């Protein structure tokens, strides 16, 4: 242990303080982004984020990965201020739980670190870019493991849950014969980061008794639903997300950007020039819009020797943002942004965070991109309630878990798709019955949960003809039954047929020779 | 410098060719594209953001991730469509291969044209099968989906070996390393070529013709 500590101390001393700080920051945000990618891949929906040719300063690793606040919160809670390190792995466990209460672990994603160091590697450039590459690989691999297809089909029958824990990797719940896929590795001066996934191959259900095990590290569930029909899910979290107070569809309003501005600026020029530019950079007053573009920041690394054209370009680590340190302490502050559309309240940063001279006056804020990123990140009402279709209304129908959709139900009253005033034909029998009921009320009565609208078929004029299309439609909606189909007539004729049968048979027997002669002519 | 060469083989039904090729080519390009470089004074540069998009296949039980760039998608789709047409037109047994080659340009003095030096070549060999009934097609949907998943894992494994990558260029040399023609993303310089194996087993090679043309061009 002593030898290991000594070796570790030596390794640490080879790394400059700035590099060590940067590396820790990269690993921290890499861990957070890894969790986001994994959980978002199990939400059951397709993910889409937009490319942006201009760096916004809030997109870590130059990738547009949204941050679901709850997931970030849980990840930070699991990490508890620590970083993934040797012997301390960060794991995301994905499991499935059915409506009957059966549950099953599907996969465990592990972010680990081993002792193999790469001392020559450049932290702020090569490590950063390789971490970016690893995140891209994670995006690709999360769509390939068996749990992806299961998560796309989650709904009434089962839901997908996630759990984040820190410490030793637990794979016992994956059953026998689980497979492992390695997403990738990145060497750093303090160890090699490895990202892998162990997934279950045997999908036979476990009993609920097996699900009760040692107390988890995390405790509190953030409940999105009014009730939890799946019973005690304890420490697990559902893999779906609905920001409170949002309308259906629309932009991803609940996104919280990274609390720290990330490295987006690199350099191919020698360090002396950078140092000069750092000294000459005059930070403007707080709140200036230009600050929001970290590309203009030139906080240099005076210690790094770089020649132009080499692979190790010197990155421009921006001015130390105070709210980055705040995030480390688990206290999140939202800083005023240049983008008024996101309505983030302006809160001044708390004092006494960083000793860096330039941190206060040249604060670079985590900005929401001024262009709201058109993420088609659609959200569900809940795991157990399908988004109401245009053909069905929850009001007055005996839907399971209808209690979970009070918001959607309210919206439906005014939803023109559910109560189309103009549709001439109905697309489903249910809707048809609603319309006929409404029309038979003569436009005078109001049903309990419906808005009464006059039946006005499209493309019809009601001024010239005495019988317009609407009247015609109403009158002929319930036509009389065909005579041949009425039961009384059919039973009567059948009785008559039975009675006359013996007579008919007698006639046929008498004329049997004629029939035989007829058949002979046919042959 | 040795060019890294990787070969992936897939057997698909005729209508799955497009999606299988797109899935693999886009997976590779996802890893070989960066955000747009913005060079500033003093030799510094910043990198734009790459967005990603999930694409569900219609004829294969598979979803792949591609870079959010419609321009890039159009280019790749066009190349894949040409490959598929070539597979259909020639009297082939349905065998062919499509290659995605990443290269660097090396400036040569006049009168010689610039040299293109490949540093990574991905070759996807395709074998088109004919299926008799719908049940077989359904099985094929799932099987090809699993196979593509394995190929994606292979691609990721190769890429994460972190072998040779071109050095980050200065502003004057960026067009020798990256394709800067797209508005939203910046892949490494690449070219897509294909070969069809005809029924006699000989390959009708478009790359050979191009090589000869390049050599003779002065």
Interface residues (C-beta under 8 A of the other chain):
Chain A: X46 X47 X48 X49 X50 X51 X52 X53 X54 X55 X56 X59 X62 X63 X64 X130 X133 X134 X136 X137 X139 X140 X141 X143 X144 X145 X148 X149 X152 X181 X182 X183 X184 X185 X186 X187 X264 X265 X266 X267 X268 X269 X273 X274 X277 X294 X295 X296 X298 X308 X309 X310 X311 X313 X316 X373
Chain B: X27 X30 X31 X34 X35 X36 X38 X40 X42 X43 X44 X45 X46 X47 X48 X49 X50 X51 X52 X53 X54 X56 X61 X63 X64 X65 X67 X68 X69 X149 X152 X153 X155 X156 X157 X159 X160 X162 X165 X167 X168 X169 X170 X173 X183 X184 X185
